[in-house]
Amino acid sequence: MADIQVELLPKNAVAQATVGPAFIGFIISMSMLGISIAQIIFYYRSFPRDGRVKKSIVLLLGFAFSKTVEYYEPSAHLCQSFVALLVHGFFCLRIWRVSYKNVKLCAVIILPALAQLGTAIYLTAAYNGEITDLYKPGSANPWLASVPFAANIVSNGAIAGSLTYYFRSYRIGMPRTEPVMQQLIWLSTSTGILTCLLTALTWTLSLTDPGGASWLAILFVVGKVYVNSMMANLNSRRHFRTMVERTIDYSMHASAFDTTRLATE
């Protein structure tokens, strides 16, 4: 009996060390899940006049987002990739407007997003419900599993860089509009940097320690960051529009009003 207890202790210690990071990530992601649900409810109550496209994106986002809770189900990882595609699509629409229909720039954003979803579909069909099966020795799956990470970094970087560039170009030097544009630039830059860093860290840990739970802990959180970043951009429009309409005399500064309003749509 003593020998059995001695043998079980290391196994229990290893199990606790493995599950611990994943549990922390799970708790954080559940907290962010509650924030995301609250933001979605706030959106539908605050912006009833939004177009069907935006409302449809938020509706699909909420449905797909609810499926990502079951982390160890194969469909959960597919839904998380679909969530990333919806978020990238939303920001692509915003860049389409602020860049005055720059097709090439939008292609740089949406094509990697489609690639990561396509890869996720294949990987979901390829493995048997065990995420560690993706990293079997001699398999090509580890490299295929890297495609979504790389694609998301490209899309996130392009979105953050594009929005920062165009919002800076909209700065016209008026003291009253500067706070609005500075907040938009800060929101775009900080969100892009955060998502890129989290994705890169998850990618690195998945390759260096595929059997561990550290990268899963971050993966739990990344999807929630995507959703909250999109909903924060949608719900902050009222604040920015109020600032613009309160501080700008439209009859005297029509161009300033139009460009700032475009940036907050």
C-alpha positions, -999 to 999 in steps of 0.1 A, spaced: 0 0 0 28 24 9 45 17 -25 12 25 -43 9 58 -25 45 67 -33 38 59 -70 6 79 -70 20 111 -55 42 120 -84 14 113 -109 -10 135 -89 17 162 -87 21 161 -124 -16 162 -130 -20 192 -108 9 210 -125 -7 202 -159 -43 211 -151 -34 242 -130 -26 266 -158 -56 254 -178 -79 260 -148 -66 295 -144 -72 302 -181 -107 287 -178 -116 310 -149 -104 341 -167 -122 331 -199 -154 325 -180 -152 360 -165 -146 374 -200 -175 353 -213 -198 371 -189 -185 405 -201 -190 395 -237 -226 384 -231 -233 417 -213 -217 437 -242 -239 418 -268 -271 426 -248 -260 462 -244 -254 464 -282 -289 453 -292 -305 476 -266 -284 507 -275 -281 504 -313 -315 492 -327 -310 512 -359 -278 495 -369 -279 478 -403 -287 442 -409 -251 433 -417 -238 444 -383 -267 429 -364 -262 396 -383 -225 396 -375 -232 401 -338 -259 374 -339 -237 349 -355 -209 359 -332 -230 352 -302 -241 318 -315 -206 307 -324 -192 321 -292 -216 300 -271 -202 269 -287 -166 276 -277 -174 269 -240 -170 231 -245 -132 234 -250 -124 198 -254 -150 192 -281 -137 193 -317 -165 217 -328 -154 242 -301 -120 248 -319 -138 251 -352 -163 276 -337 -134 296 -322 -119 299 -357 -153 310 -370 -155 336 -343 -121 349 -354 -133 351 -390 -164 371 -380 -143 396 -359 -118 400 -388 -147 405 -412 -162 432 -390 -129 451 -388 -124 445 -425 -157 463 -432 -146 492 -410 -113 494 -429 -132 492 -462 -150 524 -452 -122 544 -437 -98 535 -466 -124 543 -492 -127 508 -506 -90 497 -506 -95 462 -521 -59 450 -517 -57 460 -481 -90 442 -473 -77 411 -491 -46 410 -469 -70 409 -439 -97 385 -451 -77 359 -470 -56 348 -440 -88 347 -420 -103 324 -445 -72 303 -445 -72 298 -408 -109 287 -409 -102 263 -437 -73 248 -418 -94 245 -387 -121 226 -407 -96 201 -419 -79 196 -385 -113 192 -369 -121 164 -393 -86 149 -390 -83 142 -353 -105 121 -331 -114 147 -304 -80 147 -288 -62 180 -294 -29 164 -286 -33 141 -317 -24 172 -337 12 169 -324 20 132 -330 57 127 -339 62 125 -377 28 140 -385 23 170 -407 -5 182 -384 18 204 -361 27 225 -391 -9 226 -403 -20 236 -368 5 265 -370 -14 280 -400 -43 295 -380 -18 311 -356 2 327 -383 -29 337 -403 -44 354 -372 -12 373 -365 -11 386 -401 -48 396 -400 -45 412 -366 -14 431 -375 -29 444 -408 -61 455 -390 -42 474 -362 -17 490 -386 -44 500 -411 -68 515 -386 -39 534 -369 -27 547 -402 -61 560 -414 -71 574 -380 -38 593 -380 -46 606 -414 -79 619 -402 -63 641 -376 -67 676 -388 -51 695 -359 -83 707 -343 -79 707 -305 -116 696 -300 -113 665 -323 -79 654 -312 -91 635 -281 -115 615 -302 -89 605 -328 -63 598 -301 -87 574 -283 -95 556 -316 -58 552 -324 -51 540 -289 -80 515 -290 -69 501 -324 -32 499 -315 -36 483 -281 -62 457 -293 -39 447 -322 -8 444 -301 -27 424 -274 -42 399 -299 -9 394 -317 11 388 -285 -15 363 -271 -16 345 -304 21 344 -308 25 331 -272 -1 304 -277 16 293 -310 51 292 -293 38 271 -263 18 248 -285 50 239 -304 74 237 -275 51 220 -250 22 205 -269 14 181 -241 11 208 -215 -18 229 -206 -2 264 -206 -10 271 -242 -45 258 -237 -49 283 -209 -41 312 -232 -62 297 -260 -92 298 -237 -87 336 -233 -78 345 -269 -112 339 -283 -128 360 -256 -104 388 -264 -115 388 -300 -152 390 -291 -147 417 -265 -125 438 -288 -152 438 -315 -180 445 -291 -160 473 -274 -155 489 -308 -192 487 -315 -205 499 -282 -180 527 -279 -195 544 -309 -221 563 -289 -194 578 -267 -173 589 -296 -203 603 -315 -214 622 -285 -180 638 -282 -179 646 -319 -214 662 -320 -208 681 -288 -175 696 -297 -179 704 -334 -200 731 -351 -211 713 -382 -218 745 -402 -182 757 -396 -163 725 -397 -181 701 -421 -150 683 -432 -139 676 -397 -173 664 -387 -176 640 -417 -141 624 -413 -145 619 -376 -180 606 -380 -167 581 -406 -140 569 -382 -166 562 -355 -191 543 -377 
